[in-house]
Amino acid sequence: MSTATVAAHGFFGKSLRDQRRGAIGWSIGLASVALMYALFYPSIKASAADLQAYMDKLPEAFKNVIGNDYTSAAGYLRGELFSSMGPILMLVFAIGAGARAIAGEEENRSLDVLLSTPLRRRTVLRGKAVAATGVAVLLAAVLFAVVALIGPSFDLGIGLAELGAACVMLALLAIAFGSIALAVGSATGRRVMADAVAGGFAVFAVIVNAMAPSVSALGPLRPLSPFRWYLDPDPLVTGLHPVNVAVLVGIAVVGYAVALVAFRRRDLAA
């Protein structure tokens, strides 16, 4: 085994270990949020008629985000977990991880040390990307396990296939935005810039996806929003859709490719 191969394996293991503490913290956070919403659901279900009447009066933009059937198990999970806190927490993690992967190392003056070893730039980038992707998948799996295990105890029962589909799409959404942050950070070497661009695009994408069905001028922009492909059609009701999966995977692949090209061509900050 060559020196470069040994170094690559060692670096990949280090990248995973570097994510360990964050993975534990984010897992606890997501599990706590899922438990909190499960605890609230029996009272929501008991007031179903009044709540649904209230929901029916909300503006269409809100309904586009949280769905039209708030009081069913699937509708409640979509409105409270998969349309709000779930994406927020997952995107904060993924965008932060993508921004730190290269730009954070560069700003900390540790990237030069890494590249002084037999490691190639593409190996460093791949190791960082795979580690962050692995944690995103782990977080989605934790969310799936918590809802599947404790949900039925609070009348929050839902098909495992549909719940799994929603968690897969949540992981892919996070990975897609993480790849955007990775691309910006690799191209600029600035972590704040990567956070700002990816985070700003996330906010823009949410607004476009929510408003486009009601504002005709935004209609052509809606397909550009990753959130359009995340929960439309709703995987909590209809399961996975190959086209939606392909779009989010495509964003992640393109982001990684841009990051690789930019990182390999750019002179590092002194």
N, C-alpha and C positions, 0 to 999 in steps of 0.2 A: 504494500500500500504506500502510495507516494506521500511526501510531506504535506503537499497541498490538500490531499484527501483527508489525512489525519486532522489537519487544521480545520477543515470544513466541518467535519463531524464534531470536533470539539466546540467550534463556534456555534453550531446549531444547538447543541446541548446547553451551552451558556445562554443562548437567546431564550430557550424555554425556561431555564431557571430564573432569568431576569423577570419573566412574566408571572412567576409563581405567586408572589405576594399580591400583585394586582388581581390575578385570577381569583384568589381566595376572597379578597375584599369585594370585588364586583359580584361574585357568586352570592355572597351573604346579602349584599344589597338587593339583588334581583329576587332572591328567595324571600326576603322580608317584604318586598313590595307585593309579590304574588300572594303571600300569606295575608297581608293586610286587605287586599281586595277580596280574597275568599271570605274573610271574616265579615265583610260588609254585605256580601251578596244576599244572605237570608232576609235582611231588612229591605234591601232593594226589591227582592221578589215579592215580599209582603205588600209593598206599595206599588205594584206593577202598573195598575190601571192609572193611578194619578201621575206616576212618572212618565208613562208613555204619552199621556195627554199633554204633559209639559214638553216632552221631546218633540212631539208633532208640531209644536208652535215655534220651534227654533228655526233660525235662518238656514237656508239650504247649505251654506258653506260649512256650518257646524255638522249637519247631517252627513255631508260628504266625508268628513273626517271620522266621526264616531259611529256612523251607520244609522239605520232607521229603526232597528229593533233592539232597544237598549236593555230590555228586561229579561230576555232569554239568556241562557248561559253563554251561548256563542256571541250574542250581541253585547252583553256586558263585558266579556273578555276583550272583544274588539274595542269597545268604547273606552274602557278604563286602562287596560293593560297593553294591548297591541297597537293602539293608536296614540297613546300618550306616554306613560312612564317607561314602558318597555323600550320603544325607539329612542327616547331621550337618553336613558342610561346606556343603551348599547352604542348609540352614536357618540356620546361623550367618550366612552372607552375607546372605540375604534378610531375616531378622528385623533384623539390624543396619542394613541399608539402609533398611528401612521405618521403623525407629525414628528414624534420623538425618534422614530426608527433611524433616520439618517440625519435630519436637521438637528435633532437633539444631541446626537453623538458629535456632530460637527461643532455645535456651539459649546459643548463641554470639552472640546479639544481632545476627545478620546478616539475620534475617527482616524486620525493620523496613526495612532498606535495600532489600531486594528489593521490598517492597510500596510503597515510596515512588516506584517507577518506574511506568510505565503498565501493569505486569503486574497481572492480577487474581489473586485467591487461587486460583481454579480452574485457572488457567494454571500457576501455580507447582506446585500439587499434581499436575496432569497431567504436567508435565515431569519431576518427580521420580519419579513412578510409572512412567512409560514408560521412563526411563533405567534404573531398577533392574530392570524386567521384561526389558529388552533384554539386560542383563548375565546374568540368570538363564538366558535362552534361549541365550546365547553359551556359558555354562559347560556346559550340557547338551550343546550341539553339540560342544564340545571333548572331553567325556567319550565321546560317540559315536564321534568320529573316532579317538581314541586306542585304544579297545577294538577298533574295526573294523579298524584298520591293524595293530596289533601282536598282537592276540589269536590269529589263526591261527598265528603263529610259535611259540606256546606251547601249541598244541592247544586254545586257548580260542575255538574257532569257534562262531558263533551266527548265525542268520539276521539280515540287516540290518534287515528289517522289525520283527522282535521286539525287537532291540536299540534301534532307533529309537523304538519304542513305549514302552519302559522309560524312555528318556531324556526323552521328551515328558512322561510322567507325573511324573518327578522334577522337571522344570522347573515343572510346574503345582503340585506340592506346595509347592515353595519359594515360588512366587508367591502361593499361597493364604496361607501363614503370613506372608509379607512384607506382605500387605494387612491382616492382623490387626494387625501392629505399626504399620503406617501409620495405621490407624483409631484405635488407642489413643493414639499420639503426637499425632495431629491433634486429638483430643478433649481431651487433658490438657496438651499442651505439655511433657511430661516424657519424655525419652528412656529413662531407667532404668525408668520405669513401662511403657513400650511394650515394652522388651526383656523385662521380667519377666513381663508378661501373656502375650505371644506365646510366649516360651520355656517358661513354666510350662504353658501349654496344650499345647504340643508334647509335653512329657514325659507329661502326663496322657493325651494321645491315644495315645501309644505303649503305655502301660501298659494302657489299656482295650482297645486292639486286640489286644494279646497275650493278655490274661487272659480276655476275654469268652467265647471258645469253651469255656473250661474252667470258668468261674464264671458260673453261670446268672444271678445277680443283676446282672451287668454286661452281659448280652446286649442289653437295650434301649438301652444307651449306645453300643454299638459303631458304629451308623450315624452317630453324631455325630463320630466320629474320622476326620479326613482320611486317616489311614493305612489305614483300612478300604478306601477307594476308590483308594488309590495302587497297591497290589500285590495286590489280590484282586478278580478273578482275576489271576494272574501275567502281566503283559504280555510277559515274556521267553519265555513259552510260548504264550500265546494272542493276543498282539497288543493293539491298542487296543480299548477298550469304550466306546461313546458315553456310556453312563450315568455311568461313572466319570469320564470327561473332563468331562462337564457338571457334576458335583458340585463338582469342584475349581475349574473356571472360575467356577461360581456363588459359591463362597466368596470368590474373588478379587474378583468384581464387587461383591458385597455389602460387602466390606471397603472397597473404594474408595469406594462410595457413602456409607457411614457416615463415612469420612474427609472426604469433600467437604462433607457437610452439617455435620459438627461444626466443621470448619475455617472455613467461611463464617460460622457463627453465633457463634463464640467470640471474646471479647476477648483479645487477645494479652497475654502477661505484660509487665509494665512493665520 
